[in-house]
Amino acid sequence: MIQRRINFCRNTRFKMKNIQGEKNMKNTSKFIKAVIAAASVISLTACSTSGAAASASATAKPQNVVIAISPDYPPFDSLSADGKLEGFDYDMGEWLFNWLDNNGYNYTHEWKQMSFDTIVSAIQTDQVDLGISGFTYAEDRKVLFSDPYYDSAQVAIVPTNSSIKTKDDLKGKKIGAQMGTTGETCANAIEGASVQAVEDMGVIMETLKSGGLDAVILDIAVAENYAATGNFTILDGSLLDENVYVIAKEGNTELMTPINKALAAFLASDDFKTYKAKWINAK
């Protein structure tokens, strides 16, 4: 009788263990299913979030880029008879942003007319994003320079009837230049020169024509544009060899990197030759 009770207890314990084991397995199965379900929800949420982000990126408002230009420096920058922007820089700028638009970049752009000597400070203070206005390198211009898009030089131009024939004859003379340009820097380096710097290049050239100045220092392409009228002569030899750049705020590689890509495409295009012939080589 005692042995039966012992066997009964053993059998009961064994059954209880089996029942408990089955319960544990069921609980484990439920837990695994819960984990899988949670993971599915997380995965679906992640996919949904990723899709929403992609959709948001695709429909994000384009970044508007404000471009400063000083339209008094033909053939790079000028105004047409009806007051519209024109010139090599303007045509190039339109080409660059058209290329960016066709190559996956989300930009819009607008042009802002400014006097040349205020553009650098406007970029530094985030009033504008880019300067496309015949900019050459100068150490005191604390901006980010693009890759060069045109080579240039500072030269002296005089009236056709001037007694000034060489660069050495510029010593002690009244020299004009546009304010804030490397031409002004070159003018100030001429021994004994009396330098008059003015914002508007058109005013400077009118002053030269009327005899108020003996010579003006400016970019060679601009000088050639004025010499083509027959009223002025360019002196032989350059005062400074340089290149022309697009400028942006220091550190703004997010914008300048795409600009450099567009510039490389522009320089390799037939349009570069067309614009160069239209504006810079036109006589």
C-alpha positions as CSV (number, residue, x, y, z in Angstrom):
1,M,0.0,0.0,0.0
2,I,2.8,2.3,0.9
3,Q,4.6,1.4,-2.3
4,R,1.5,2.3,-4.4
5,R,1.3,5.7,-2.7
6,I,5.0,6.3,-3.5
7,N,4.4,5.3,-7.1
8,F,1.3,7.5,-7.3
9,C,3.2,10.4,-6.0
10,R,6.0,9.8,-8.5
11,N,3.6,9.5,-11.4
12,T,1.7,12.6,-10.3
13,R,4.9,14.6,-10.1
14,F,6.0,13.4,-13.5
15,K,2.6,14.5,-15.0
16,M,2.8,17.8,-13.2
17,K,6.3,18.3,-14.8
18,N,5.0,17.5,-18.2
19,I,2.0,19.8,-17.8
20,Q,4.4,22.6,-16.6
21,G,6.7,21.9,-19.5
22,E,3.8,22.2,-22.0
23,K,2.8,25.5,-20.4
24,N,6.4,26.8,-20.6
25,M,6.6,25.8,-24.3
26,K,3.3,27.5,-25.0
27,N,4.4,30.6,-23.2
28,T,7.7,30.6,-25.1
29,S,5.8,30.2,-28.4
30,K,3.6,33.1,-27.5
31,F,6.7,35.2,-26.6
32,I,8.4,34.4,-29.9
33,K,5.3,35.2,-31.9
34,A,5.0,38.5,-30.0
35,V,8.6,39.3,-30.8
36,I,8.1,38.5,-34.5
37,A,5.0,40.7,-34.5
38,A,6.8,43.5,-32.9
39,A,9.7,43.2,-35.3
40,S,7.2,43.3,-38.2
41,V,5.6,46.5,-36.9
42,I,9.0,48.1,-36.4
43,S,10.0,47.0,-39.9
44,L,6.8,48.4,-41.5
45,T,7.2,51.6,-39.5
46,A,10.8,52.0,-40.7
47,C,9.8,51.4,-44.3
48,S,7.0,53.8,-43.9
49,T,9.3,56.4,-42.4
50,S,11.9,55.8,-45.1
51,G,9.3,56.2,-47.8
52,A,7.9,59.3,-46.2
53,A,11.4,60.8,-46.0
54,A,12.1,60.0,-49.7
55,S,8.8,61.5,-50.6
56,A,9.5,64.6,-48.5
57,S,12.9,64.9,-50.1
58,A,11.4,64.6,-53.6
59,T,8.8,67.3,-52.8
60,A,11.0,69.5,-50.7
61,K,11.0,73.2,-51.6
62,P,13.9,74.1,-53.8
63,Q,16.8,76.1,-52.3
64,N,16.8,79.6,-53.7
65,V,20.2,80.9,-54.5
66,V,20.7,84.7,-54.7
67,I,23.4,85.8,-57.1
68,A,25.0,89.2,-56.8
69,I,26.1,91.0,-60.0
70,S,27.4,94.5,-60.8
71,P,26.1,95.2,-64.3
72,D,28.6,97.9,-65.2
73,Y,31.5,95.9,-66.5
74,P,30.9,94.9,-70.1
75,P,31.4,92.4,-71.6
76,F,31.2,90.4,-68.3
77,D,28.2,92.2,-66.8
78,S,26.0,94.9,-68.2
79,L,22.4,96.0,-68.9
80,S,20.7,96.0,-72.3
81,A,19.0,99.0,-73.7
82,D,15.7,97.9,-72.0
83,G,17.4,97.4,-68.7
84,K,17.8,93.7,-68.7
85,L,20.9,91.9,-67.4
86,E,23.3,90.6,-70.1
87,G,26.9,89.7,-70.6
88,F,29.2,86.7,-70.4
89,D,28.7,86.2,-66.6
90,Y,24.9,86.4,-66.9
91,D,24.7,83.9,-69.7
92,M,27.1,81.6,-67.9
93,G,25.2,81.9,-64.6
94,E,21.9,81.0,-66.4
95,W,23.7,78.0,-68.1
96,L,25.1,76.8,-64.7
97,F,21.7,76.7,-63.0
98,N,20.0,75.1,-66.0
99,W,22.7,72.4,-65.9
100,L,22.1,71.9,-62.1
101,D,18.4,71.7,-62.7
102,N,18.9,69.0,-65.3
103,N,21.3,67.0,-63.2
104,G,19.3,66.4,-60.0
105,Y,20.0,69.5,-58.0
106,N,17.1,71.2,-56.3
107,Y,17.8,74.9,-56.8
108,T,16.0,78.0,-58.0
109,H,18.0,81.3,-58.5
110,E,17.6,85.0,-58.7
111,W,19.9,87.9,-59.6
112,K,20.5,90.9,-57.4
113,Q,22.2,94.0,-58.8
114,M,24.7,95.6,-56.5
115,S,27.7,97.9,-56.7
116,F,30.8,95.7,-57.1
117,D,32.6,96.9,-53.9
118,T,29.6,95.7,-51.7
119,I,29.3,92.2,-53.0
120,V,32.0,90.5,-50.9
121,S,30.5,91.9,-47.6
122,A,27.0,90.9,-48.8
123,I,28.2,87.3,-49.2
124,Q,30.0,87.4,-45.8
125,T,26.8,88.5,-44.1
126,D,24.5,86.1,-45.9
127,Q,22.6,88.7,-47.9
128,V,23.5,86.9,-51.1
129,D,24.8,83.4,-51.8
130,L,27.0,83.8,-54.8
131,G,28.9,86.6,-56.7
132,I,29.2,86.2,-60.4
133,S,30.7,89.5,-61.6
134,G,34.1,89.1,-63.0
135,F,35.8,88.4,-59.7
136,T,39.5,87.8,-59.6
137,Y,41.5,86.5,-56.7
138,A,42.6,88.9,-53.9
139,E,43.9,87.8,-50.6
140,D,41.8,90.3,-48.7
141,R,38.6,89.0,-50.2
142,K,37.7,86.5,-47.4
143,V,35.4,84.3,-49.6
144,L,35.4,80.9,-51.1
145,F,36.6,80.9,-54.7
146,S,35.4,78.5,-57.4
147,D,37.6,76.8,-59.9
148,P,38.6,79.5,-62.5
149,Y,36.4,79.9,-65.5
150,Y,38.4,82.5,-67.5
151,D,41.9,83.9,-67.5
152,S,42.4,87.6,-67.3
153,A,44.9,90.4,-66.7
154,Q,44.9,94.0,-65.4
155,V,45.9,96.5,-68.1
156,A,46.0,100.2,-68.5
157,I,43.8,102.0,-71.1
158,V,44.3,105.6,-72.2
159,P,42.5,107.9,-74.7
160,T,43.7,107.3,-78.3
161,N,45.4,110.7,-78.5
162,S,47.2,110.3,-75.1
163,S,50.9,111.0,-74.8
164,I,51.2,108.0,-72.5
165,K,52.7,105.2,-74.5
166,T,54.1,102.7,-72.0
167,K,53.4,101.5,-68.4
168,D,56.4,103.5,-67.2
169,D,54.6,106.7,-68.4
170,L,51.9,106.1,-65.8
171,K,54.1,107.3,-63.0
172,G,52.7,110.4,-61.3
173,K,49.5,110.4,-63.4
174,K,45.8,110.5,-62.5
175,I,44.7,106.9,-62.6
176,G,41.2,105.6,-62.4
177,A,39.9,102.2,-61.3
178,Q,36.7,100.6,-60.1
179,M,36.3,100.6,-56.3
180,G,37.1,97.3,-54.6
181,T,38.8,95.7,-57.7
182,T,42.3,94.4,-58.2
183,G,42.6,97.2,-60.7
184,E,42.4,99.6,-57.8
185,T,45.2,97.7,-56.1
186,C,47.3,97.9,-59.2
187,A,46.6,101.6,-59.6
188,N,47.7,102.2,-56.0
189,A,51.0,100.4,-56.7
190,I,52.0,102.9,-59.5
191,E,54.7,105.2,-58.3
192,G,53.4,108.7,-57.6
193,A,50.0,108.0,-59.1
194,S,46.9,109.9,-57.9
195,V,44.2,107.2,-57.8
196,Q,40.5,107.9,-58.2
197,A,38.4,104.9,-57.3
198,V,34.7,105.0,-58.3
199,E,31.8,102.5,-57.9
200,D,30.6,102.6,-61.5
201,M,33.0,101.6,-64.3
202,G,30.9,103.5,-66.9
203,V,31.5,106.8,-64.9
204,I,35.2,106.1,-64.8
205,M,35.4,105.6,-68.5
206,E,33.4,108.8,-69.2
207,T,35.8,110.7,-66.9
208,L,38.8,109.2,-68.9
209,K,37.2,110.2,-72.2
210,S,36.5,113.7,-71.0
211,G,40.1,114.2,-69.8
212,G,39.5,114.0,-66.1
213,L,41.8,111.0,-65.9
214,D,45.0,110.1,-67.7
215,A,44.5,106.3,-67.6
216,V,42.3,103.6,-66.2
217,I,43.3,100.1,-64.9
218,L,40.8,97.3,-65.6
219,D,40.4,93.7,-66.9
220,I,41.8,93.1,-70.3
221,A,38.5,91.8,-71.7
222,V,36.7,94.9,-70.5
223,A,39.5,97.1,-71.9
224,E,39.2,95.4,-75.2
225,N,35.5,96.1,-75.2
226,Y,36.1,99.8,-74.7
227,A,39.0,99.9,-77.2
228,A,36.8,98.5,-79.9
229,T,34.9,101.9,-79.9
230,G,38.1,103.6,-81.3
231,N,38.2,106.1,-78.4
232,F,40.8,104.3,-76.3
233,T,44.1,102.4,-76.6
234,I,45.4,99.6,-74.4
235,L,49.0,99.9,-73.3
236,D,51.2,96.9,-74.0
237,G,51.9,94.5,-71.2
238,S,49.8,93.5,-68.1
239,L,50.1,94.9,-64.6
240,L,48.8,91.7,-63.1
241,D,47.9,88.3,-64.6
242,E,45.0,86.6,-62.9
243,N,41.9,84.3,-63.4
244,V,38.1,84.9,-63.0
245,Y,36.0,83.1,-60.4
246,V,32.6,82.6,-58.9
247,I,32.6,83.5,-55.2
248,A,30.6,82.2,-52.2
249,K,30.9,82.5,-48.4
250,E,33.9,80.8,-46.8
251,G,33.1,77.2,-46.0
252,N,30.0,77.0,-48.2
253,T,31.2,73.9,-50.0
254,E,27.6,72.5,-50.1
255,L,26.9,75.1,-52.8
256,M,30.3,75.5,-54.3
257,T,30.9,71.8,-55.0
258,P,27.8,71.7,-57.4
259,I,28.9,75.0,-58.9
260,N,32.3,73.6,-59.7
261,K,30.7,70.6,-61.3
262,A,28.5,72.8,-63.4
263,L,31.5,75.0,-64.3
264,A,33.5,72.0,-65.5
265,A,30.6,71.0,-67.7
266,F,30.2,74.5,-69.0
267,L,33.9,74.9,-69.9
268,A,33.7,71.6,-71.8
269,S,30.6,72.6,-73.7
270,D,30.2,74.3,-77.1
271,D,28.2,77.1,-75.3
272,F,31.4,78.3,-73.6
273,K,32.9,78.9,-77.0
274,T,29.7,80.5,-78.2
275,Y,29.4,82.9,-75.3
276,K,33.1,83.7,-75.5
277,A,32.7,84.6,-79.2
278,K,29.5,86.6,-78.5
279,W,30.8,88.7,-75.6
280,I,34.5,88.6,-75.0
281,N,35.9,88.2,-78.5
282,A,33.2,90.4,-80.1
283,K,34.6,93.7,-81.5
